[in-house]
Amino acid sequence: MTAATNALGRELQLVHAAQWLYAINAEPFVPGEGDPYARLVRGFESGENGTDDAGGTLASIAERGPVWRSRLDTWVVTGPAALRELSAGAEPAVSAAVPQAEAWLPDPERQRTTGLARDLARRGGTRAVGRLAGSLREQAGQAAARLGPGPVDLVADFAEPLTAAGYAAVLDVPEERRAAFDADLAAAAPAVDALLCPQTLDTTRRLAAGVRGLRELFAGRAHAEADLLLAVAGARAAADLLGDALRRLLDRPREWALLRSDPAHAARLVEEVLHQRPPWRACPLVALATAEVAGTRIEAGDSLTAITTAAAVPGGPSGIAGPTGTAAADGASRTAGGTVPPGTAGISRTAGATVPAGAAGAAGAAGAAGAAGAAGAAGTGGVGTAETTNTGRVAGTGGAGEPGAVTVLGEATRTNGDPTPLPVAACATLLPAARALAEHALVALAARFPLLRPDGEPVRTRRAPLTRRLVRLPARLGEEETR
């Protein structure tokens, strides 16, 4: 073990120790049981009660107000109004909050450029995914065919291997490099959570090796930077989205039956899961410009974290929370004077772009992004993919910073003043491929197995405060019962 590795290990331990210390010890002059943000990012909270509230931690974060300073020296920003101000004024960019053994995020200044946005759209946007629809459908069918009736782990036996196969197709991985790609992808699985929560030293070393392997695979490509981002964060979002959709279906046999009789229901289901459990519920950011957010001055260079705190409302239409944390009464989303009727996957069309209706506030970089997606350059196409006509102006030409504009890795998407789905839609271009793969997977699995039942408790890994990553999802697949 090198001196550099030892030094990194000590630094990671110190950061995680600070998270535990401030999470447990009450703050001076502030009643309570410590810093709720520190409780969240240490990655040991749980919330499998349907509200995704991490045992009350998210509610405690919201109670502090829309903008407040954590003892971990970062601004915590929550709520649609504050997140809208943040995205419009502070020009936030995704940035690691803890030391990284191997960097994989684009530099914050690079995130301002339109070139990266175009590359991401070309590689993983809706048009690119549309061209691969047949391949993704075939991969999903093969993954389902490998399963037999009886007990199965839907994560290890289905979601993870299918994600690797699907993203090998998306990223043009040569067949002779597939085994190495699969191994590097698995090693890089904790990368997104490692932006906020230090991993163990062994995990960190494997993670770094996986990222290096992926970078070497894409070296020399015209879109190498975009390919690395799609592999590390896009594949993670896809596996998590599919896992959470299957987790939901385990408790809803009627919805499984509906999926079998109406494959189009897969798109609605995936869209609802995106609303209720955005792939990133916390987004570590750095402000690239000075701005005032909810009456608080944020300086350029300040660290901040945008957090989704709104939970799904029981009893609402599909339980989807609206921008204020309440479910729409009629199941329709009204945007710019238009109404989207119930039964359209909860999608609202805004200024030519498809945006998830009621995106629970504006958080998590991939979040309910759906659409604001792919910087508009991707076009349309693919299974259940959203329209991505961009009517905003490119950053640097007056678009960024305008009311109702949100920077998407250098591009702006107009939202007519409505709360933006994300504070920084840096991962919006990750969603088309993730959504399409999840939809094909659900259709293929439902077509093969009439019955899907839980067969034990799901298990989520610790130190995963952003993704809440499922590592086990025991289920039983079967045929129709005859007695």
C-alpha positions as CSV (number, residue, x, y, z in Angstrom):
1,M,0.0,0.0,0.0
2,T,1.5,3.3,-1.1
3,A,2.0,6.4,1.1
4,A,-0.5,8.2,-1.1
5,T,-3.1,5.5,-0.5
6,N,-2.5,5.6,3.2
7,A,-2.9,9.4,3.2
8,L,-6.1,9.2,1.2
9,G,-7.4,6.5,3.6
10,R,-6.7,8.8,6.6
11,E,-8.4,11.7,4.9
12,L,-11.5,9.7,4.1
13,Q,-11.7,8.4,7.7
14,L,-11.5,12.0,9.0
15,V,-14.3,13.2,6.8
16,H,-16.5,10.3,7.7
17,A,-15.7,10.8,11.4
18,A,-16.8,14.4,11.1
19,Q,-20.1,13.3,9.5
20,W,-20.7,11.0,12.4
21,L,-19.6,13.5,15.1
22,Y,-21.9,16.3,13.8
23,A,-24.8,13.9,13.1
24,I,-24.9,12.7,16.7
25,N,-23.9,15.7,18.8
26,A,-26.4,18.6,19.2
27,E,-25.3,21.9,17.8
28,P,-24.6,24.8,20.1
29,F,-27.8,26.9,20.6
30,V,-29.8,24.6,18.2
31,P,-32.1,22.1,19.8
32,G,-32.2,18.6,18.4
33,E,-30.0,15.6,17.9
34,G,-27.3,17.1,15.7
35,D,-26.9,18.2,12.1
36,P,-29.5,16.3,9.9
37,Y,-27.5,16.9,6.8
38,A,-24.5,15.1,8.4
39,R,-26.9,12.3,9.3
40,L,-28.0,12.0,5.7
41,V,-24.6,12.1,4.0
42,R,-22.9,9.6,6.4
43,G,-25.1,7.0,4.6
44,F,-26.5,5.0,7.5
45,E,-30.1,6.2,7.5
46,S,-32.9,4.1,6.1
47,G,-36.4,4.8,5.0
48,E,-38.3,1.8,3.5
49,N,-41.6,3.1,4.6
50,G,-42.8,4.4,1.3
51,T,-42.0,8.0,2.0
52,D,-38.2,7.8,1.3
53,D,-37.7,10.1,4.3
54,A,-34.6,8.4,5.6
55,G,-36.1,7.9,9.0
56,G,-37.2,11.5,9.4
57,T,-33.8,13.0,8.3
58,L,-35.2,14.6,5.2
59,A,-38.0,16.2,7.2
60,S,-35.5,17.5,9.7
61,I,-33.5,19.0,6.8
62,A,-36.6,20.7,5.4
63,E,-37.5,22.1,8.9
64,R,-34.3,24.1,9.0
65,G,-35.4,26.3,6.1
66,P,-34.7,26.5,2.3
67,V,-31.1,27.6,2.8
68,W,-28.9,26.9,5.8
69,R,-25.3,26.2,6.6
70,S,-24.3,22.7,7.8
71,R,-21.6,22.1,10.3
72,L,-19.8,20.3,7.4
73,D,-19.2,23.7,5.9
74,T,-21.7,23.4,3.0
75,W,-24.9,25.3,2.2
76,V,-28.0,23.0,2.2
77,V,-30.6,24.1,-0.3
78,T,-34.1,22.6,-0.4
79,G,-37.5,23.5,-1.8
80,P,-38.6,24.4,-5.3
81,A,-38.3,28.2,-4.9
82,A,-34.8,28.1,-3.4
83,L,-33.6,25.6,-6.0
84,R,-35.0,27.7,-8.8
85,E,-33.1,30.7,-7.5
86,L,-30.0,28.6,-7.2
87,S,-30.1,27.2,-10.7
88,A,-30.8,30.6,-12.2
89,G,-28.2,32.7,-10.4
90,A,-25.4,30.7,-8.8
91,E,-24.5,28.7,-12.0
92,P,-24.0,25.6,-9.9
93,A,-21.9,22.7,-11.2
94,V,-21.7,19.2,-9.8
95,S,-18.6,18.8,-7.6
96,A,-17.2,16.2,-5.3
97,A,-17.6,17.1,-1.6
98,V,-15.0,14.6,-0.3
99,P,-11.6,13.5,-1.6
100,Q,-11.6,11.3,-4.7
101,A,-9.1,8.6,-5.5
102,E,-9.8,8.9,-9.2
103,A,-11.8,11.8,-10.6
104,W,-14.5,11.1,-13.2
105,L,-16.7,14.2,-13.1
106,P,-16.0,16.9,-15.7
107,D,-14.3,20.0,-14.2
108,P,-16.9,22.5,-13.0
109,E,-15.8,25.1,-15.6
110,R,-16.0,22.4,-18.3
111,Q,-19.6,21.8,-17.3
112,R,-20.3,25.3,-18.5
113,T,-19.4,24.5,-22.1
114,T,-21.8,23.5,-24.8
115,G,-19.4,21.0,-26.3
116,L,-19.8,18.6,-23.4
117,A,-23.6,19.0,-23.5
118,R,-23.6,18.1,-27.2
119,D,-21.3,15.1,-26.7
120,L,-23.6,13.8,-24.0
121,A,-26.6,14.3,-26.1
122,R,-25.0,12.6,-29.1
123,R,-23.9,9.6,-27.0
124,G,-26.8,9.1,-24.6
125,G,-29.7,11.4,-25.8
126,T,-33.1,10.3,-26.9
127,R,-32.1,10.1,-30.6
128,A,-29.1,7.9,-29.9
129,V,-31.2,5.7,-27.6
130,G,-33.9,5.5,-30.3
131,R,-31.4,4.1,-32.8
132,L,-30.5,1.4,-30.2
133,A,-34.1,0.5,-29.3
134,G,-33.9,-2.9,-31.1
135,S,-30.6,-3.8,-29.4
136,L,-31.9,-2.8,-25.9
137,R,-35.1,-4.7,-26.4
138,E,-33.1,-7.8,-27.5
139,Q,-30.8,-7.5,-24.5
140,A,-33.8,-7.2,-22.1
141,G,-35.4,-10.3,-23.7
142,Q,-32.2,-12.3,-23.3
143,A,-31.8,-11.3,-19.7
144,A,-35.3,-12.4,-18.9
145,A,-34.9,-15.6,-20.8
146,R,-31.9,-16.5,-18.6
147,L,-34.1,-16.6,-15.6
148,G,-36.3,-19.5,-14.6
149,P,-39.3,-19.9,-12.4
150,G,-38.5,-19.8,-8.7
151,P,-36.4,-17.7,-6.4
152,V,-34.2,-15.0,-7.9
153,D,-32.3,-11.9,-6.9
154,L,-33.7,-9.3,-9.2
155,V,-30.6,-7.0,-8.7
156,A,-27.7,-9.5,-9.0
157,D,-29.4,-11.8,-11.5
158,F,-31.3,-9.3,-13.7
159,A,-30.8,-5.6,-13.2
160,E,-27.0,-5.4,-12.9
161,P,-26.1,-7.8,-15.7
162,L,-28.7,-6.2,-18.0
163,T,-27.4,-2.8,-17.3
164,A,-23.9,-3.8,-18.2
165,A,-25.1,-5.4,-21.4
166,G,-27.3,-2.4,-22.3
167,Y,-24.5,0.2,-21.7
168,A,-22.0,-1.9,-23.6
169,A,-24.3,-1.4,-26.6
170,V,-24.9,2.3,-25.9
171,L,-21.2,2.9,-25.5
172,D,-20.0,0.7,-28.4
173,V,-17.9,-1.6,-26.3
174,P,-16.1,-4.1,-28.5
175,E,-17.0,-7.7,-27.7
176,E,-13.4,-8.6,-26.7
177,R,-13.5,-5.9,-24.1
178,R,-16.9,-6.8,-22.6
179,A,-15.7,-8.8,-19.7
180,A,-13.3,-6.0,-18.6
181,F,-16.0,-3.5,-19.1
182,D,-18.5,-5.4,-16.9
183,A,-15.9,-5.7,-14.1
184,D,-14.9,-2.1,-14.2
185,L,-18.6,-1.0,-14.2
186,A,-19.2,-3.1,-11.1
187,A,-16.1,-1.7,-9.4
188,A,-17.2,1.9,-10.2
189,A,-20.7,1.3,-8.7
190,P,-20.2,3.4,-5.6
191,A,-18.7,6.4,-7.5
192,V,-21.8,8.6,-7.4
193,D,-22.3,8.1,-3.6
194,A,-18.6,8.6,-3.1
195,L,-19.1,12.2,-4.1
196,L,-20.7,12.9,-0.7
197,C,-20.0,9.9,1.5
198,P,-16.4,8.5,2.0
199,Q,-16.3,4.8,1.2
200,T,-14.1,2.3,2.9
201,L,-10.5,2.2,1.7
202,D,-10.9,-1.2,0.0
203,T,-14.0,0.0,-1.8
204,T,-12.2,3.3,-2.8
205,R,-9.3,1.4,-4.2
206,R,-11.6,-0.9,-6.3
207,L,-13.6,2.2,-7.4
208,A,-10.5,4.0,-8.6
209,A,-9.3,1.0,-10.5
210,G,-12.7,0.7,-12.2
211,V,-12.8,4.3,-13.2
212,R,-9.2,4.0,-14.6
213,G,-10.2,0.9,-16.6
214,L,-13.2,2.7,-18.1
215,R,-11.1,5.8,-18.9
216,E,-8.6,3.6,-20.7
217,L,-11.3,1.9,-22.6
218,F,-12.6,5.2,-23.9
219,A,-9.2,6.8,-24.5
220,G,-8.8,8.3,-27.9
221,R,-12.5,8.5,-28.6
222,A,-14.0,11.7,-29.9
223,H,-16.5,11.7,-27.0
224,A,-14.4,10.0,-24.3
225,E,-15.4,12.4,-21.5
226,A,-19.1,11.9,-22.2
227,D,-18.7,8.2,-22.5
228,L,-17.0,8.0,-19.1
229,L,-19.7,10.0,-17.5
230,L,-22.4,7.9,-19.0
231,A,-20.7,4.7,-17.9
232,V,-20.0,5.7,-14.3
233,A,-23.2,7.7,-13.6
234,G,-25.6,6.7,-16.3
235,A,-25.3,2.9,-15.8
236,R,-25.7,3.5,-12.1
237,A,-28.9,5.5,-12.7
238,A,-30.2,2.8,-15.0
239,A,-29.6,-0.1,-12.5
240,D,-31.1,1.9,-9.7
241,L,-34.2,3.0,-11.7
242,L,-34.9,-0.6,-12.7
243,G,-34.3,-1.9,-9.2
244,D,-36.7,0.6,-7.7
245,A,-39.3,-0.1,-10.3
246,L,-39.1,-3.8,-9.6
247,R,-39.2,-3.1,-5.8
248,R,-42.4,-1.3,-6.3
249,L,-44.0,-4.1,-8.4
250,L,-43.2,-6.7,-5.8
251,D,-45.9,-5.3,-3.6
252,R,-48.4,-4.6,-6.4
253,P,-49.6,-7.7,-8.2
254,R,-52.4,-5.8,-10.0
255,E,-49.9,-3.5,-11.5
256,W,-47.8,-6.4,-12.6
257,A,-50.9,-7.9,-14.3
258,L,-51.5,-4.5,-15.9
259,L,-48.0,-4.4,-17.2
260,R,-48.5,-7.9,-18.8
261,S,-51.7,-6.8,-20.5
262,D,-50.5,-3.3,-21.5
263,P,-46.7,-3.1,-22.1
264,A,-47.1,0.7,-22.5
265,H,-47.7,0.8,-18.8
266,A,-43.9,0.4,-18.4
267,A,-43.3,4.0,-19.5
268,R,-45.9,5.3,-17.0
269,L,-44.4,3.1,-14.2
270,V,-40.8,4.3,-14.9
271,E,-41.9,7.9,-15.0
272,E,-43.6,7.6,-11.6
273,V,-40.6,5.9,-10.1
274,L,-38.5,8.8,-11.3
275,H,-40.8,11.2,-9.5
276,Q,-40.9,9.3,-6.3
277,R,-37.3,8.1,-6.1
278,P,-35.1,10.3,-8.3
279,P,-31.7,8.5,-8.9
280,W,-29.9,11.3,-7.0
281,R,-31.8,12.7,-4.0
282,A,-28.8,14.9,-3.0
283,C,-26.6,16.7,-5.4
284,P,-23.2,18.1,-4.3
285,L,-22.5,21.3,-6.1
286,V,-20.2,24.3,-6.3
287,A,-21.4,27.8,-7.1
288,L,-19.7,29.3,-10.1
289,A,-21.2,32.7,-9.6
290,T,-22.4,34.8,-6.6
291,A,-26.1,34.8,-6.0
292,E,-28.8,35.4,-3.4
293,V,-30.9,32.4,-2.7
294,A,-33.9,32.6,-0.4
295,G,-32.4,35.8,1.1
296,T,-29.0,34.2,1.7
297,R,-25.9,35.3,-0.2
298,I,-24.1,32.4,-1.8
299,E,-20.5,33.3,-2.9
300,A,-18.8,32.0,-6.0
301,G,-16.8,29.0,-5.0
302,D,-19.1,28.0,-2.0
303,S,-19.9,24.4,-1.6
304,L,-23.6,23.5,-1.5
305,T,-25.9,20.5,-1.7
306,A,-29.3,20.5,-3.3
307,I,-31.6,18.0,-1.6
308,T,-35.0,16.6,-2.4
309,T,-37.0,16.7,0.8
310,A,-40.6,16.4,-0.5
311,A,-42.0,12.9,0.0
312,A,-44.7,11.2,-2.0
313,V,-48.2,11.8,-0.6
314,P,-50.2,8.6,0.2
315,G,-53.5,8.5,-1.5
316,G,-52.6,10.9,-4.3
317,P,-52.6,9.9,-7.9
318,S,-49.8,7.3,-7.9
319,G,-48.5,9.0,-4.8
320,I,-46.6,11.5,-6.9
321,A,-45.6,14.6,-5.1
322,G,-46.0,17.9,-6.8
323,P,-43.5,20.8,-6.7
324,T,-44.7,21.9,-3.2
325,G,-44.7,18.3,-1.9
326,T,-48.5,17.8,-2.4
327,A,-50.0,15.5,-5.0
328,A,-52.0,17.0,-7.8
329,A,-55.7,16.7,-7.0
330,D,-56.8,15.6,-10.4
331,G,-53.8,13.7,-11.6
332,A,-53.1,16.2,-14.3
333,S,-50.2,18.7,-14.6
334,R,-51.0,22.2,-15.6
335,T,-48.1,23.9,-17.3
336,A,-48.1,27.1,-19.3
337,G,-51.9,27.0,-19.5
338,G,-52.0,23.4,-20.8
339,T,-53.3,20.4,-19.1
340,V,-51.9,16.9,-19.4
341,P,-54.7,14.4,-18.7
342,P,-54.4,11.6,-16.3
343,G,-52.8,8.4,-17.5
344,T,-50.0,10.1,-19.5
345,A,-47.2,9.0,-17.2
346,G,-47.3,12.2,-15.2
347,I,-45.6,14.2,-18.0
348,S,-46.0,17.9,-18.4
349,R,-44.9,19.6,-21.6
350,T,-43.2,22.9,-21.0
351,A,-42.0,25.2,-23.7
352,G,-41.5,22.3,-26.0
353,A,-39.6,20.1,-23.6
354,T,-41.0,17.2,-21.7
355,V,-40.6,17.7,-18.0
356,P,-41.8,15.3,-15.2
357,A,-44.8,16.8,-13.6
358,G,-44.4,17.6,-10.0
359,A,-40.8,16.7,-9.7
360,A,-40.9,16.8,-5.9
361,G,-39.1,20.0,-5.7
362,A,-36.0,20.2,-7.8
363,A,-33.4,18.0,-6.7
364,G,-31.0,15.3,-7.3
365,A,-29.0,15.9,-10.4
366,A,-30.5,13.0,-12.3
367,G,-33.6,13.3,-10.4
368,A,-36.9,13.4,-12.2
369,A,-35.1,15.0,-15.0
370,G,-36.7,13.2,-17.7
371,A,-36.8,15.6,-20.2
372,A,-35.1,18.7,-19.7
373,G,-32.8,16.2,-21.0
374,A,-30.0,15.9,-23.4
375,A,-29.5,19.6,-23.9
376,G,-32.0,19.6,-26.7
377,A,-29.6,18.3,-29.2
378,A,-30.7,14.7,-28.9
379,G,-34.0,15.0,-30.6
380,T,-36.6,12.4,-30.1
381,G,-37.0,8.6,-30.3
382,G,-36.7,5.5,-28.3
383,V,-39.1,3.6,-26.1
384,G,-40.9,6.0,-23.8
385,T,-38.4,8.8,-24.3
386,A,-39.3,12.4,-24.0
387,E,-39.3,15.2,-26.4
388,T,-36.2,17.3,-26.0
389,T,-36.8,20.3,-28.2
390,N,-34.7,23.0,-26.6
391,T,-36.3,26.5,-26.8
392,G,-33.8,28.1,-24.4
393,R,-30.6,29.9,-25.3
394,V,-27.2,28.5,-25.0
395,A,-25.2,29.6,-21.9
396,G,-22.9,32.4,-22.7
397,T,-25.4,34.0,-25.0
398,G,-27.8,35.3,-22.4
399,G,-29.6,32.1,-21.5
400,A,-28.1,31.2,-18.2
401,G,-29.2,33.3,-15.3
402,E,-32.4,34.4,-16.9
403,P,-35.6,33.7,-14.9
404,G,-36.9,30.3,-15.7
405,A,-33.7,29.0,-17.2
406,V,-31.7,26.1,-15.9
407,T,-28.1,25.4,-16.9
408,V,-27.7,21.9,-18.3
409,L,-24.0,21.4,-18.7
410,G,-23.8,24.7,-20.7
411,E,-27.2,24.6,-22.3
412,A,-30.4,26.3,-21.0
413,T,-34.0,25.0,-21.1
414,R,-36.8,27.4,-20.6
415,T,-39.4,26.5,-17.9
416,N,-41.8,29.4,-18.1
417,G,-41.1,30.3,-14.5
418,D,-42.3,27.0,-13.1
419,P,-40.0,25.2,-10.6
420,T,-37.3,23.4,-12.5
421,P,-37.1,19.7,-12.1
422,L,-33.4,19.9,-11.1
423,P,-31.1,22.5,-9.6
424,V,-28.5,21.4,-12.1
425,A,-29.7,19.0,-14.8
426,A,-26.1,17.8,-15.3
427,C,-27.4,14.3,-15.4
428,A,-30.5,14.9,-17.5
429,T,-28.7,13.3,-20.4
430,L,-28.2,10.2,-18.3
431,L,-32.0,9.6,-18.2
432,P,-33.0,8.6,-21.8
433,A,-30.9,5.5,-21.9
434,A,-31.7,4.6,-18.2
435,R,-35.4,5.0,-18.8
436,A,-35.4,3.1,-22.1
437,L,-33.5,0.2,-20.6
438,A,-35.8,0.0,-17.6
439,E,-38.9,0.0,-19.7
440,H,-37.6,-2.7,-22.0
441,A,-36.6,-4.8,-19.0
442,L,-40.0,-4.5,-17.3
443,V,-41.8,-5.5,-20.5
444,A,-39.6,-8.5,-21.1
445,L,-39.8,-9.8,-17.6
446,A,-43.6,-9.4,-17.4
447,A,-44.0,-11.1,-20.7
448,R,-42.0,-14.1,-19.5
449,F,-43.4,-14.5,-16.0
450,P,-47.1,-14.1,-15.1
451,L,-46.3,-13.9,-11.4
452,L,-43.9,-11.8,-9.4
453,R,-43.8,-12.0,-5.6
454,P,-41.4,-10.9,-2.8
455,D,-39.3,-13.6,-1.4
456,G,-37.5,-11.8,1.4
457,E,-36.5,-8.3,2.5
458,P,-34.8,-6.0,0.0
459,V,-31.3,-4.9,1.1
460,R,-29.8,-1.4,0.4
461,T,-26.1,-0.8,0.8
462,R,-24.8,1.6,3.4
463,R,-22.7,4.7,2.5
464,A,-25.1,5.4,-0.4
465,P,-26.9,8.6,0.6
466,L,-27.4,9.7,-3.0
467,T,-28.5,6.6,-4.8
468,R,-29.8,4.4,-1.9
469,R,-28.5,1.6,-4.0
470,L,-30.3,-1.8,-3.8
471,V,-27.9,-4.7,-3.5
472,R,-30.4,-7.5,-3.0
473,L,-34.0,-7.8,-4.1
474,P,-35.2,-11.4,-3.4
475,A,-38.2,-12.4,-5.5
476,R,-40.0,-15.4,-6.7
477,L,-40.9,-15.7,-10.4
478,G,-43.6,-18.1,-11.4
479,E,-46.4,-19.3,-13.7
480,E,-50.1,-19.0,-13.3
481,E,-51.5,-20.8,-10.3
482,T,-54.0,-23.5,-11.1
483,R,-55.4,-24.1,-7.6
